[in-house]
Amino acid sequence: MNVLLLAGGLGTRLRPMTENMPKPMAPILNRPWLEHLILHLKEQGVHRFVIALKHHPEKIKNHFGDGRRLGVSIQYAMEEKLLGTAGAIKNAEPLLDDQFIAMNADIVHDIELKPLLDFHRSHGGKVTIGLTEVEDPSAYGVVEQDDTGRILRFVEKPRLDEAPSRRINAGIYVMEKNVLAVIPSDREVSIERETFPLLIRENMGVFGTTIQGYWADMGTKERYRQVHWDLLNGSGRIRIPGQAQDQGIWIGKGCKIGAGVLLVPPVLIGDHVKIGARAVIGPHVVLGDKCSIGPNVRLSETILWNGCRVNEGAYLNNCIFGYGLELGPRHILHEAVMNRLGVMQA
């Protein structure tokens, strides 16, 4: 079967980083998350993908093309207007197999598909929703299920003491294509508020099963940073690039690190990075490829995308810098999120 990757959202909660790029293209460990995801699914035998596009579609098309570079096949379903999750799936209908998987492409995870598929084929229903358990479900749509896994209802943002479970929609679905007949065409349709409740009322078989493995929403700057720290600290199976040095330090090829530099793990340094003398890098720092860090710079809890330059004596804490930004000497920034089109200072 093929997999539909839903990559058309605007990524508003991660702006300004996503002002001019789709959120799934934001780098995780110095590689666009969408590329990590495709390669992870390829390892599980998926070789045919459909990507639903809306926000800056050229960034995805130019990066992946037809998929041959990654050893897969990619087709695209373009949304002329925002359609919501169910609407985006409906829009891609002509490209989908009779049974297919759809998933939100901006969720960072390393789940195995086989248990999800086995469960779907065992119950004979039309939809299986991958579920994940969270400590506090009050910010989500929470599911109530019977003993067979059939979903009885969704409870939107319940109080903690009123939640029927701690299981929420993980944004991963196995679907029978004929169920798409209930989704209206050419308008925005919410899968949780409209499509799934309709299927439940019509007794068409909406089931859920808990996924295993790492799962995280990278939708805010806090969560985006936390995903990096989780992965650098050993959560998940997403490959960390570079050569492992001491515990918790990874360094790419062609790097030049000056005298007296202190690396405080966990730290990931990309390829061809220059770090000046007596800089202190870490803890929790990711430097993209071709970054240049001046002498006596101090970086902590910070992510710099490719091509950034931080000049002598600057100090960054809890910051995210987009591609190719430069910070002047002896500047001090705390909780700054910046790219070329905007700045958000906490």
Secondary structure, 3 states (H helix, E strand, C coil): CCEEEECCCCCHHHCCCCCCCCHHHCEECCEEHHHHHHHHHHHCCCCEEEEEECCCHHHHHHHHCCCHHHCCEEEEEECCCCCHHHHHHHHCHHHCCCEEEEEECCEEECCCHHHHHHHHHHHCCCEEEEEEECCCHHHCEEEEECCCCEEEEEEECCCHHHCCCCEEEEEEEEEEHHHHHHCCCCCCCCHHHHHHHHHHHCCCCEEEEECCCCEEECCCHHHHHHHHHHHHCCCCCCCCCCEECCCCEEECCCCEECCCCEECCCEEECCCCEECCCCEECCCEEECCCCEECCCCEEECEEECCCCEECCCCEEECCEECCCCEECCCCEEECEEEECCEEEEC
